[in-house]
Amino acid sequence: MSKKHKKAGVQKIEYSSIKILTGSDLSSRRLAMMKIESKNPGPVIWLTGCIHGDEVGGIAVIQEIFKKIRKSPLKQGAIYAFPLMNPIGFETSSRSLSLSKEDLNRSFPGSKNGSLAERIADKIFTKIMETKPNLVLDLHNDWIKSVPYALIDPYPGLKYREVYEITKKFSKETGFLVINEQETDDDADELKKTLSGSLIRNNIPALTFELSESYIINEQFVDDGIKSIWNILSMLEMVEPETVKFTHPSLGSFEGKILKYSHLPTSSTSGIARFLIKPGTVVKKGQPLARVYNVFGRHEETIVATADGVLLGNSDSAVALPGTPLMAFGLL
């Protein structure tokens, strides 16, 4: 079903929904979809949000982008959006699909006859591919104490070099720190099944935005997301640019650089971590980052930086356990 929001003199926002079956004749959900289009042909951009049910910030960013375009119409092209890709997880504030415990963002490109997550992923992926987009921006949330950043998937190989280079070009227009995901032997196959990873392997440029703080709407990060997306739309000459191009304060001296993601070092002891620096701080190799204390207050360990870079975020929990990540970094 679909309907159009009508108002004289402005572009129309089209609202529709796609039915997704849960596997029961008694229960179903729908994927909400939005679209706004200029009369002039041009780039096609997709915005996607809440692929993890607890990461609700992207919904607000998408809502506000469409409101902004109502006031400052598209000059060319079209914007599509899936603001809520995981309605089942959303209802229970769960990262995964609460019915099947699957991670929707490890289920792409999906399958019509697969698991629940694979069937939903297939609906999403098929619809996006039908529109032949120039770019897909997948909006996520991260730790509470973190800075926003643009995340690029691991290099997918020479076959996809051209689309990967285009993705990197877009990343540098975001105004955010740009972080390159680093795969390990343990997660290499899983990262290929993300929405962005699957799109790149189908020659569609795709970026992930990490906009901090799950569960709630942090208005500052919503505003950052809107401004970053506007940078890209301006670059593509789809909208009028802002007077001053957005640049997040954490970008600083890292402008034009692509940093490597790392959650090392981890704690080697158990206890309570007391963080010494704030997210967005530039770190130097050997710099103390956190101290771990046991229950009696005895100092067990000082965690130090393994390389130069920037602190992206501190864990939501101060409980330190051997091998558990406490911080995330973008490294030079």
C-alpha positions as CSV (number, residue, x, y, z in Angstrom):
1,M,0.0,0.0,0.0
2,S,1.1,3.5,-0.5
3,K,0.1,7.1,-0.2
4,K,1.5,10.6,-1.0
5,H,1.8,13.5,1.3
6,K,0.5,16.4,-0.8
7,K,1.1,20.1,-0.4
8,A,1.2,22.8,-3.1
9,G,4.6,24.0,-4.3
10,V,6.7,21.3,-2.6
11,Q,7.9,17.9,-3.6
12,K,5.8,15.0,-2.5
13,I,7.0,12.4,0.1
14,E,5.7,8.9,-0.8
15,Y,5.1,6.5,2.0
16,S,4.6,2.8,1.5
17,S,5.3,-0.5,3.2
18,I,6.5,-4.0,2.2
19,K,5.0,-7.0,3.9
20,I,7.4,-9.3,5.6
21,L,6.2,-12.7,6.9
22,T,7.5,-14.0,10.2
23,G,6.8,-17.6,9.2
24,S,3.3,-17.8,10.8
25,D,0.0,-17.2,9.2
26,L,-1.1,-15.4,12.4
27,S,1.7,-12.8,12.5
28,S,3.4,-10.4,10.0
29,R,5.3,-7.2,10.0
30,R,5.8,-4.4,7.4
31,L,8.9,-2.5,6.3
32,A,8.1,1.2,6.2
33,M,9.5,2.9,3.1
34,M,9.9,6.6,2.1
35,K,10.7,8.3,-1.1
36,I,11.1,11.9,-2.4
37,E,12.0,12.6,-6.0
38,S,12.9,15.6,-8.1
39,K,11.4,16.2,-11.5
40,N,14.9,16.3,-12.8
41,P,16.8,13.0,-13.2
42,G,19.9,12.5,-11.1
43,P,21.6,10.4,-8.5
44,V,19.6,7.8,-6.4
45,I,20.5,7.7,-2.7
46,W,19.2,5.3,-0.1
47,L,19.1,5.9,3.7
48,T,18.6,2.9,5.9
49,G,18.1,2.8,9.7
50,C,17.5,0.5,12.7
51,I,18.9,-2.7,11.2
52,H,19.6,-3.4,14.9
53,G,16.4,-2.9,16.8
54,D,18.0,-1.0,19.7
55,E,19.8,1.5,17.3
56,V,16.9,4.0,16.9
57,G,18.9,7.1,16.2
58,G,18.9,6.5,12.4
59,I,15.1,6.7,12.3
60,A,15.2,10.3,13.6
61,V,18.0,11.2,11.2
62,I,16.0,9.9,8.2
63,Q,12.8,11.7,9.4
64,E,14.6,15.0,9.7
65,I,16.3,14.7,6.3
66,F,12.9,14.3,4.7
67,K,11.6,17.3,6.6
68,K,14.6,19.3,5.6
69,I,14.1,18.4,1.9
70,R,10.5,19.5,2.1
71,K,11.8,23.0,2.9
72,S,14.8,22.8,0.6
73,P,13.7,20.6,-2.3
74,L,15.9,18.3,-4.3
75,K,17.4,19.8,-7.4
76,Q,17.8,16.4,-9.1
77,G,17.6,12.7,-8.3
78,A,15.7,10.8,-5.7
79,I,16.1,9.7,-2.0
80,Y,14.7,6.5,-0.8
81,A,14.7,5.3,2.8
82,F,14.0,2.3,5.0
83,P,13.8,4.1,8.4
84,L,13.1,0.9,10.4
85,M,14.5,-2.3,8.9
86,N,14.1,-4.5,12.0
87,P,10.6,-3.8,13.4
88,I,10.7,-7.1,15.3
89,G,13.8,-6.2,17.2
90,F,12.6,-2.6,17.6
91,E,9.5,-3.8,19.5
92,T,11.7,-5.4,22.2
93,S,14.6,-3.0,22.0
94,S,16.7,-5.9,20.9
95,R,19.8,-5.8,18.6
96,S,18.8,-9.0,17.0
97,L,15.5,-10.3,15.6
98,S,14.0,-11.2,18.9
99,L,12.0,-14.1,17.5
100,S,14.9,-16.0,16.0
101,K,17.9,-14.3,17.7
102,E,19.5,-13.7,14.3
103,D,21.6,-10.6,13.5
104,L,19.8,-9.0,10.5
105,N,23.1,-7.3,9.5
106,R,24.8,-10.6,9.1
107,S,22.1,-12.0,6.8
108,F,22.5,-10.2,3.4
109,P,21.9,-10.4,0.5
110,G,19.3,-12.7,2.0
111,S,17.2,-15.6,0.6
112,K,13.5,-15.9,-0.3
113,N,13.5,-19.4,1.2
114,G,16.0,-18.9,4.0
115,S,15.7,-18.1,7.7
116,L,13.5,-15.3,9.0
117,A,16.5,-12.8,8.9
118,E,17.4,-13.9,5.4
119,R,13.9,-13.4,4.2
120,I,13.7,-9.9,5.6
121,A,17.2,-9.2,4.2
122,D,16.1,-10.4,0.8
123,K,13.1,-8.0,0.8
124,I,15.4,-5.1,1.7
125,F,18.2,-5.9,-0.6
126,T,15.9,-6.7,-3.6
127,K,14.1,-3.4,-3.3
128,I,17.3,-1.4,-3.0
129,M,18.9,-3.1,-6.0
130,E,15.8,-2.4,-8.1
131,T,16.4,1.3,-7.9
132,K,20.1,1.1,-9.0
133,P,21.4,3.5,-6.3
134,N,24.5,5.6,-6.6
135,L,25.1,5.3,-2.8
136,V,23.6,3.7,0.3
137,L,24.1,5.1,3.8
138,D,23.4,2.7,6.5
139,L,22.8,4.5,9.9
140,H,23.9,2.8,13.1
141,N,24.5,3.7,16.8
142,D,27.5,2.8,18.9
143,W,28.6,3.1,22.5
144,I,27.2,5.9,24.7
145,K,30.6,7.5,25.1
146,S,31.8,7.7,21.5
147,V,32.2,10.1,18.6
148,P,30.4,9.7,15.2
149,Y,32.4,8.2,12.3
150,A,32.0,6.8,8.8
151,L,32.9,3.2,8.5
152,I,34.1,1.5,5.3
153,D,34.0,-2.2,4.9
154,P,37.2,-4.3,4.6
155,Y,38.7,-4.2,1.1
156,P,36.7,-6.8,-0.9
157,G,39.4,-7.6,-3.4
158,L,40.6,-6.4,-6.9
159,K,37.3,-7.4,-8.5
160,Y,35.5,-4.6,-6.6
161,R,38.3,-2.0,-6.5
162,E,36.4,0.6,-8.6
163,V,33.2,0.6,-6.4
164,Y,35.5,0.6,-3.3
165,E,37.3,3.6,-4.4
166,I,34.0,5.4,-5.1
167,T,32.9,4.5,-1.6
168,K,36.2,5.9,-0.1
169,K,35.6,9.2,-2.1
170,F,32.1,9.6,-0.6
171,S,33.5,8.8,2.9
172,K,35.8,11.8,2.8
173,E,32.8,14.1,2.2
174,T,31.0,13.1,5.4
175,G,32.8,15.5,7.7
176,F,33.4,12.6,10.1
177,L,36.4,10.6,11.0
178,V,36.7,7.8,8.4
179,I,37.4,4.4,9.7
180,N,38.3,1.2,7.7
181,E,36.9,-1.9,9.2
182,Q,39.6,-4.6,9.8
183,E,38.5,-8.2,9.3
184,T,40.0,-11.1,11.2
185,D,39.9,-14.8,10.3
186,D,37.1,-15.2,12.7
187,D,34.8,-12.6,11.2
188,A,35.8,-12.4,7.5
189,D,32.8,-14.4,6.3
190,E,30.3,-12.6,8.6
191,L,31.4,-9.1,7.4
192,K,30.6,-10.1,3.8
193,K,27.0,-10.6,4.9
194,T,26.4,-7.0,6.2
195,L,24.2,-4.8,4.2
196,S,27.1,-2.5,3.1
197,G,29.4,-5.4,2.4
198,S,26.8,-7.2,0.2
199,L,26.1,-3.9,-1.6
200,I,29.7,-3.3,-2.4
201,R,29.9,-6.9,-3.8
202,N,27.1,-6.0,-6.1
203,N,28.9,-2.8,-7.2
204,I,26.9,-0.4,-5.2
205,P,28.9,2.1,-3.1
206,A,27.8,1.8,0.6
207,L,28.9,3.5,3.8
208,T,28.0,2.8,7.5
209,F,27.5,5.7,9.9
210,E,28.1,5.1,13.6
211,L,26.3,7.8,15.4
212,S,26.7,6.9,19.0
213,E,24.3,6.0,21.8
214,S,21.8,3.2,21.2
215,Y,18.3,3.0,22.8
216,I,17.6,6.7,22.9
217,I,17.6,9.7,20.6
218,N,20.6,11.9,21.2
219,E,19.7,15.1,19.4
220,Q,23.3,16.2,18.9
221,F,24.2,13.0,17.0
222,V,20.9,13.3,15.0
223,D,22.0,16.8,14.0
224,D,25.5,15.5,13.1
225,G,24.0,12.8,10.9
226,I,21.8,15.3,9.1
227,K,24.7,17.7,8.4
228,S,26.9,14.8,7.2
229,I,24.3,13.5,4.8
230,W,23.7,17.0,3.6
231,N,27.4,17.3,2.7
232,I,27.0,14.3,0.4
233,L,23.8,15.4,-1.1
234,S,25.5,18.8,-1.8
235,M,28.5,17.1,-3.3
236,L,26.1,15.3,-5.7
237,E,24.4,18.7,-6.5
238,M,21.1,17.3,-5.3
239,V,20.5,20.1,-2.7
240,E,21.7,23.6,-2.0
241,P,24.8,23.4,0.1
242,E,24.9,25.0,3.6
243,T,26.8,28.2,4.0
244,V,29.5,26.4,6.0
245,K,30.3,22.8,5.1
246,F,30.0,20.5,8.1
247,T,33.1,19.1,9.8
248,H,32.9,17.3,13.1
249,P,35.4,18.6,15.7
250,S,36.9,15.1,16.2
251,L,38.1,15.1,12.5
252,G,40.8,17.6,13.3
253,S,44.2,16.7,11.8
254,F,42.8,13.4,10.4
255,E,40.9,15.2,7.5
256,G,41.5,13.3,4.3
257,K,42.9,10.3,6.1
258,I,41.4,6.8,6.4
259,L,42.2,5.2,9.8
260,K,42.2,1.5,10.7
261,Y,39.6,0.3,13.2
262,S,40.9,-1.5,16.3
263,H,39.6,-2.5,19.7
264,L,43.0,-3.3,21.0
265,P,44.5,-3.3,23.6
266,T,42.0,-5.2,25.8
267,S,42.3,-5.8,29.5
268,S,44.4,-8.8,30.6
269,T,42.9,-8.7,34.2
270,S,39.5,-8.5,35.8
271,G,38.2,-5.5,37.7
272,I,36.8,-2.0,37.2
273,A,38.2,0.2,34.4
274,R,38.6,3.9,35.0
275,F,39.1,5.7,31.7
276,L,41.7,8.4,31.5
277,I,40.8,10.1,28.2
278,K,37.6,11.1,26.4
279,P,36.4,9.9,23.0
280,G,37.7,12.1,20.2
281,T,41.1,12.5,21.9
282,V,44.2,12.0,19.8
283,V,46.4,9.3,21.4
284,K,50.1,8.5,21.1
285,K,51.7,5.1,21.2
286,G,52.4,4.2,24.8
287,Q,50.0,6.7,26.3
288,P,48.0,5.5,29.3
289,L,44.3,5.1,28.4
290,A,42.7,3.4,31.4
291,R,43.5,1.8,34.8
292,V,42.0,-1.4,36.1
293,Y,41.4,-1.8,39.8
294,N,40.3,-4.9,41.7
295,V,37.4,-4.9,44.2
296,F,39.7,-3.6,47.0
297,G,40.9,-0.7,45.0
298,R,44.4,-2.2,44.2
299,H,45.8,-1.1,40.8
300,E,46.0,-4.2,38.7
301,E,46.9,-2.9,35.2
302,T,47.4,0.3,33.2
303,I,46.1,-0.1,29.6
304,V,48.3,1.9,27.1
305,A,47.9,2.8,23.4
306,T,49.5,0.4,21.0
307,A,49.7,3.0,18.2
308,D,49.1,6.6,17.3
309,G,45.4,7.4,16.4
310,V,42.2,8.7,18.0
311,L,39.9,7.2,20.6
312,L,36.5,6.5,19.0
313,G,34.7,5.4,22.2
314,N,34.7,3.9,25.6
315,S,32.7,0.8,26.5
316,D,29.3,1.2,28.0
317,S,30.4,-1.0,30.9
318,A,33.4,-0.3,33.2
319,V,33.6,-4.0,34.0
320,A,37.0,-5.3,32.8
321,L,37.5,-8.9,31.9
322,P,40.4,-10.6,30.2
323,G,40.1,-10.1,26.4
324,T,37.0,-8.0,26.5
325,P,37.2,-4.7,24.5
326,L,37.0,-1.6,26.6
327,M,37.8,1.0,23.9
328,A,37.7,1.4,20.2
329,F,40.3,3.3,18.1
330,G,41.0,4.7,14.7
331,L,44.7,4.1,14.1
332,L,47.2,5.6,11.7
